[in-house]
Amino acid sequence: MRWLIVTLCLALVSCSTSRPEGKTEAEVLYKEAKDLIKDSRFILATEKLNTLRSQYPYSFFATHAELLQADVLFKQENYVESAAAYILFKDFHPKHKDLAYVIFRIAESFYKQIPDTFDRDLSSAFESMKYYRELLNFHSNSKFNQGAVDKIKLCEKMIVDKEQYIGDFYYRTEAYDAARYRYLSIIDRFKNAPELKSHSMIRIVMSSEKLGEKEDCSKYFNLYKSQINPKSLKLLTNVHNKCLGK
């Protein structure tokens, strides 16, 4: 009976400590890390990958381990760290076969950092668009392109909404010079936002009127009257006439 108990204990220990097969220790460590990731045991997986990269830096699996570490950070929802890790991988391995995937993950890491409302810092939206566009431009046939265009549009809308919010805030608080500067910047930066451009054109003339600058009123009116949509032209004309005292 005692022999049977000892045998069973040894069998259990053997099963619990069994390792995947591999031609090298680096390969075994890599496979162990992948198995741990499947079980969401990310800390142990990271330890395995760190061991692989430190002890076998020239192994075939060292590069794979580097990318897998970035994946672990992403799965842990550490998006700031995962973005940095993927960018570092991209910089060190610019011709890697999985480069499209890496660029996609960079874009996704930044996209996950975008706040829920446009009145907060949107730098992550700019970065997300940058890498989604890189993916579309240089890897047009990649399977990772799906949804990229829609996400770019969502980022653009948030940025546009924020720019209008800031310009309108300056105007409401009677900071007309700052408001006009912001609206001029909007027209220069957002070529494909017709509603925002029309709104900004009107507000530029209105700000000039509030500042009592008749010459600027006429200058901007003459500049924008052929660019603004017909629906808004009447309002623009009325503001210009008011500025001239008509």
N, C-alpha and C positions, 0 to 999 in steps of 0.2 A: 504493500500500500504506500509506504514511504517513497519507494522508488517511483511509483506512478505519479505521486504529487510532484516530486522533483522534476520528472520528465515533462509534466504539463507546464510547470513554471518556466522551465527552460524554453519550451516551445512558444509560450506567450512572450517572453523577453525577446526571443529571436524574431517573432512576427512584428513586435513593436519597434524593433531597431533595424529592420530590413531596409535596405537602400536600393534605389533603382539601379539597373545595370548601365554601365557605360565603359567606353574604352579607356577613358582617362578620369582622374579625380575631378577635373574641371567639368566634364560632362555630367558626372554624377551630381555634383553640387548644383549645376544648372537645372537638372531634372527635379532634384529635391525642391528647389525654389519654386518651380512651376507647379508642383504638386501642392505645396504649401499655399500658394496663391489661390489655387482652385478651392481650397478650404478656408479662404479669407484669413489665413494666418500670416499677415503681412510683415509683422516684426521679425518672425523667424525666417521668413523668405528673404527679407532684406539682409539679415545676418549671413545667410548662405551666399547671397550675391556679393556682399562685401568681401567675404572670405575668398570667393572665386577671383574677384578682380585684384585683390591684394596679393594673393599667393600665386596666381596664374595669369599675370597681366598680358602675356603674349599668346594666350590660348585662343583658339578659334571661338570659344564660348565667352570670352571676356567682353567682346563687343555686344553680343546678344544679352549678356548680363547688364550692361550699361543701359540698353534700351528697356529691358525688363524692369529695372529699378525706376525708370521714369513712369512706366505703366503702373507700378505699385503705388507711387505717389498720386497718380490720377485716380486710381481705384479707392484710395483713402480720402479722396476729395481735398487733397492738399494742392489746390490748383495753381497757386503762386509758385510752389516748389516744382510742380510737374512741368509748368511752362518753362522754367529755367533749365530743368534737366533735359527736356526735349530740344530746346534751343542749343544747349551745349553739345548734345549728340549730333544735331544737324551741322554745327560748325566744324566738328571734328571728323564727321563722316559725310561730306557733301555729295558723294556718289553712291551712297548706300542703296541697296535694292528696295528698301522699305521707306525711302525718303518721302514719298507721297503720304504714307501713314503718319510719319513723324510731323510733317507740316500740318496735317489734319488735326493731330493731337495738340499741337501748339495752339492752333486756332480755337479748338474746343476748350483748352485750358483757360484761355483769355475770355472766351464766351461765357464760361461758367462763373466768371468773376464779375460780370456786368450786374450792376445794382438793379433793383426792381423799378426804381423811379429815375427819371432823367435829371432830377435836380441834385444828383450826387456826381462824384468823379466818374467820368466816362472814358478814361484813358484805356481801360481794358477793351472797350468797344472799338476804339481805333486800332488797337493791336490785333484784335480778332479779325476785323475786316482786312487788315494788311495780309495776314497769313491765309485767310480764305481766298483772297484774290490771287495770291502766289500759287495756291493749289490749283485754282481754275486756269491760270495762265500757263503754268509749266507742266501740269499733269492733267490735261483736259479730259483724258479718257479714264481717269482713276475712279474706282468704285466709291472712293471717299468723298467725291464731289457732291453726292446727293444731299440736298438741303443747304448747301453752302450759299447759294444765291438768296434764298429766303432769309437766312441768318444775316447776310450782309444788309438786306433791305431793312430788317428789324433794327440793326445797329444804326443805320443811316437815319431812320425815323427818330430814334431816341436822341441822336446828336442834333438833328434839325429842330426837334421840339425844345431841346435845351437852349440852343442858340436864340430861338424866338423868345423863349421865356426870359432870358437875360436882357435882350434888347427891349422887350416890353416892360421889364422891371425898371430899367433906366428911364424909359419914357414916362411911366406912371409916377416915378419919384422926381420928375422934372429935371433929370440930369440929361438934358437934350443933346448936349455935345457928345457925351459918352454913348447915348442911344444911337445917334447918327453914325458914329464911328463903328459901332457894333453892326448896324444894318448894312453899312458899306462893306464890311468884312464878310457878312453873310452872302451878299450878292457875288462877291469875288470868289468865295469858296464853294458855294452850292449851286452849281450850274444846272443840275437836274432836279430842282425842287421849285417848280413854277409858282405854286401857291405862296411859298415862303418868300420867293423873290418879289412877287407882286406886293405882298404885305410890307416887305422891307422898303421897296421903292416909295410907296405911299408914306411910310413913316419917316423916310429920309427928308422928303419935302415938308412933311408936317413938323419935323424937328427944326428944319431951317426956318420955317415960319415962326415957330415959337421963339427961336433965337433972334428973330427980327432981321434975318439975312436975306434980303430980297434977291440979290444977285445969285446966291446959291440956290434959292427957290427956283429961279428960272433956269439955272444951269442944269440942275437935276431933273426938272420937269422936261426940258428939251431932250435930255439924254435918255429918259425912260419912257416917254410917251409912245415911242414906236416899239418898245420891248414889252410893255405891260399888257396883260390880257384885256380884251375889250370891255369885259365886265367891270374891271377896276379903273379903266381910263377916265370915266366920268368923275369918280371920286378924286383921282389924282388932279384932274383939271380944276375941280372945285377948290381943292386945297391950294393950288397954285394961284388961282384968282383971289382967294382970301389973302394970301401972302402979299399980293400986289395991291390990295385994297380995292378990288373991283366988286 
